[in-house]
Amino acid sequence: MKVIIITGASDGIGAEVARQLAAAQRNSLALVLAARNRDKLEAVAQQCSASGTKTLVVPTDVAQESQCRAMVGQTVSQFGRIDALINNAGVSAQALFGDVTAEDLHWYEDLMRINLWGSVWCTHAALPHLTQSKGAIVAVSSLAGLIGVPGRTAYSATKFAMTGFFEALRAELKPAGVSVTTAFPGVVATEIRYRGYNARGVPAGSSGLKEDDAMSVEECARLIIDGMNGREREVVMTARGKLGRFLKLMAPGVVENMALAALKDDVRPH
């Protein structure tokens, strides 16, 4: 039986990854669902259990190292192994750097604890078990972790850090047979874009990005799972993202203009 941990599993991409994995692998799978909201986790667990998948709900705030390590410990205690860790937990943010006051700047550090350090702590705790199983690590980054996005200085910083960490870790773990897949979603139709911090470090309640062509959460989850199962290095999910990555090397000014064009008019810098 495969044992897979998913952080940020209470809704959005993480919950959909859990449902799709459960539907595909049924009674040959155990899912460990981690996030802060127990009630939402229980709802997702019930959906997955209907397919015959074993589940373990572990309420976890990944911004707390002790909780990350305790979650991994509960997994091993319950199932005796870990075959994959999907680091999906994260928080978005949208604020022009010049609009953030010195008093509010601390939330940049808070965001880093969630988006980067939560993944680092979970990965460190799970690593001996993943090495034993020659398992898989997935890091759900963002196109903002490949291309700096205006209005996303904090978010891009956390995702660039995540991208660099897992790129280096991939090389370190190659001899051990552990795969590391970094996924780079673009705009996805989930609630994260409304909960992201604003300049004051509180939920913005809206997105500053144009979202007419937002990817469905089902498609995003499928691409992540395919990348993990194929032990791919990276999954860049959109044609725009692939083009932007290429142009960044050849014509960086064009990429900056593309990034600015993705912002709604009322949140663009003036």
C-alpha positions in Angstrom: 0.0 0.0 0.0 1.3 3.4 -1.0 1.3 6.2 1.7 1.0 9.8 0.4 1.1 12.9 2.5 -0.7 16.0 1.2 -0.4 19.4 2.9 -2.9 22.1 2.3 -5.4 19.2 1.7 -8.6 20.9 3.1 -9.7 22.5 -0.2 -8.5 23.8 -3.5 -5.6 22.0 -5.3 -4.7 19.8 -2.3 -8.2 18.4 -1.8 -8.6 17.8 -5.6 -5.3 15.9 -5.7 -6.5 13.8 -2.8 -9.8 13.0 -4.6 -8.1 12.1 -7.9 -5.5 9.9 -6.2 -8.2 8.1 -4.2 -10.3 7.5 -7.3 -7.4 6.1 -9.3 -5.7 3.9 -6.6 -8.7 3.1 -4.3 -7.8 0.4 -1.8 -4.1 0.3 -2.6 -3.6 3.8 -1.2 -3.4 5.6 2.2 -3.7 9.3 2.2 -2.5 11.6 5.1 -4.4 14.9 4.8 -2.9 17.8 6.6 -4.1 21.4 6.9 -5.4 23.7 9.7 -9.1 23.2 9.4 -10.2 19.8 10.8 -13.8 19.9 9.6 -12.8 20.5 6.0 -10.2 17.8 6.2 -12.7 15.4 7.5 -15.0 16.2 4.6 -12.3 15.5 2.1 -11.3 12.3 3.9 -14.9 11.1 3.7 -14.9 11.7 -0.1 -11.6 9.7 -0.4 -12.7 6.9 1.9 -15.8 6.3 -0.4 -13.3 5.0 -3.0 -11.8 2.5 -0.5 -8.8 4.6 0.3 -7.5 4.7 3.8 -7.2 8.2 5.3 -5.6 9.9 8.2 -6.5 13.4 9.1 -3.9 15.4 10.9 -4.7 19.1 11.6 -1.4 20.9 10.9 -0.2 24.5 10.7 2.9 24.2 8.5 4.2 27.5 9.8 5.0 25.6 13.1 8.0 23.2 12.8 6.8 21.1 15.7 3.5 20.5 14.0 5.1 19.5 10.7 7.3 16.9 12.5 4.4 15.6 14.6 2.3 15.1 11.4 5.1 13.1 9.8 5.5 11.1 13.0 1.8 10.3 13.1 2.0 9.1 9.5 4.8 6.7 10.2 3.2 5.5 13.5 0.0 4.8 11.6 1.2 3.3 8.3 4.9 2.5 8.8 6.2 4.2 5.6 6.0 7.2 3.4 6.0 6.9 -0.4 5.3 10.5 -1.4 5.1 13.9 0.1 3.1 16.6 -1.7 4.1 20.0 -0.3 1.0 22.0 -1.4 0.2 24.2 1.6 0.6 27.9 0.9 -0.8 31.4 1.1 -1.0 34.0 -1.6 -0.4 37.7 -1.3 -0.9 40.8 -3.4 0.6 44.2 -2.5 2.8 46.7 -4.1 6.0 46.9 -2.0 5.8 50.6 -1.7 2.3 50.3 -0.2 3.5 48.1 2.7 4.3 50.1 5.9 7.3 49.3 8.1 4.8 48.3 10.8 3.2 45.7 8.5 6.3 44.4 6.7 6.5 41.5 9.2 3.9 39.5 7.2 6.6 39.0 4.5 8.4 36.8 7.0 5.1 35.1 8.1 4.5 34.2 4.4 7.9 32.8 4.1 7.3 30.5 7.1 4.2 29.1 5.5 5.3 28.8 1.8 9.0 27.9 2.2 9.7 26.7 5.7 6.5 24.6 6.0 7.8 22.6 2.9 11.3 22.5 4.3 10.2 21.2 7.7 7.9 18.6 6.3 10.4 17.4 3.8 13.2 17.2 6.4 11.0 15.1 8.7 9.9 12.8 5.9 13.2 12.4 4.2 14.6 9.3 5.9 11.3 7.4 5.1 11.2 8.7 1.5 14.8 7.6 1.0 13.9 4.1 2.3 11.0 3.8 -0.1 12.8 5.6 -3.0 9.8 7.8 -3.0 8.7 11.1 -4.5 8.6 14.7 -3.3 6.3 17.2 -4.9 6.7 21.0 -4.4 3.7 23.1 -5.6 5.4 26.4 -6.4 3.9 28.9 -8.9 4.7 30.7 -12.1 5.5 33.5 -9.7 8.4 31.3 -8.6 9.8 31.4 -12.1 9.0 35.0 -13.1 8.7 37.9 -10.7 5.2 39.2 -10.8 4.5 42.9 -9.9 2.2 43.2 -6.9 3.5 39.8 -5.8 6.9 40.7 -4.3 6.3 38.7 -1.1 4.7 35.7 -2.9 7.3 35.6 -5.6 10.1 35.7 -3.0 8.6 32.7 -1.2 8.0 30.7 -4.4 11.5 31.6 -5.9 13.0 30.3 -2.6 10.9 27.2 -2.8 12.0 26.6 -6.4 15.7 27.0 -5.6 15.5 24.8 -2.5 13.9 21.9 -4.3 16.0 22.3 -7.4 19.1 21.8 -5.3 17.5 19.0 -3.3 16.7 17.2 -6.5 20.3 16.9 -7.4 21.2 15.9 -3.8 18.6 13.1 -3.8 19.2 11.7 -7.3 21.7 9.1 -6.1 19.3 8.0 -3.5 16.5 7.4 -6.1 14.1 9.9 -4.6 12.4 12.1 -7.2 11.7 15.8 -6.7 9.0 17.3 -8.9 8.3 21.1 -8.8 4.9 22.2 -10.2 4.4 25.7 -11.5 0.7 26.5 -11.7 -0.5 29.8 -13.2 -3.8 31.3 -12.2 -6.1 28.4 -10.9 -9.7 28.8 -10.0 -9.4 28.2 -6.2 -10.1 30.3 -3.1 -6.4 31.0 -2.4 -6.5 34.1 -4.6 -9.1 35.7 -2.4 -7.5 34.7 0.9 -4.1 36.1 0.0 -2.7 38.9 2.2 -3.0 42.5 1.2 -0.6 45.3 2.1 -1.7 45.2 5.7 -1.2 41.5 6.0 -4.9 40.5 6.1 -7.0 38.6 3.6 -7.6 40.8 0.6 -10.9 39.3 -0.3 -10.2 39.7 -4.1 -7.6 38.9 -6.7 -5.5 41.5 -8.4 -5.0 39.2 -11.5 -7.0 39.0 -14.6 -8.6 35.5 -14.4 -10.6 35.0 -17.6 -8.5 32.0 -18.5 -7.9 30.6 -15.0 -7.1 26.9 -15.1 -9.6 24.5 -13.4 -8.5 22.9 -10.2 -9.2 19.5 -11.7 -6.8 20.1 -14.6 -4.1 21.5 -12.2 -4.4 18.5 -9.9 -4.2 16.1 -12.8 -1.0 17.7 -14.1 0.6 17.5 -10.6 -0.3 13.9 -10.2 1.0 13.1 -13.7 4.2 14.9 -12.9 4.7 13.0 -9.7 3.9 9.6 -11.2 6.2 10.3 -14.1 8.9 11.5 -11.7 9.3 14.6 -13.8 11.7 17.4 -12.7 9.3 20.2 -13.4 5.7 20.8 -14.5 5.1 24.2 -16.1 1.4 24.2 -16.7 0.6 26.8 -19.2 1.8 27.9 -22.7 2.2 31.4 -21.3 4.4 30.2 -18.5 6.6 28.2 -20.9 6.9 31.2 -23.2 7.6 33.5 -20.3 10.3 31.3 -19.0 12.0 31.2 -22.4 11.7 34.9 -23.1 13.0 35.8 -19.6 16.5 34.7 -20.9 16.2 36.3 -24.3 14.0 39.4 -23.8 13.4 40.1 -20.1 11.8 43.5 -20.7 9.0 41.7 -22.7 8.4 39.4 -19.8 8.1 42.3 -17.4 5.5 43.9 -19.7 3.6 40.6 -19.9 3.6 40.4 -16.1 2.3 44.0 -15.8 -0.5 43.2 -18.3 -1.7 40.3 -16.1 -2.7 42.8 -13.4 -6.1 44.4 -13.2 -6.0 48.1 -14.0 -6.9 49.2 -10.5 -3.9 47.4 -8.9 -1.2 48.4 -11.3 1.6 50.6 -10.1 1.4 54.2 -11.3 
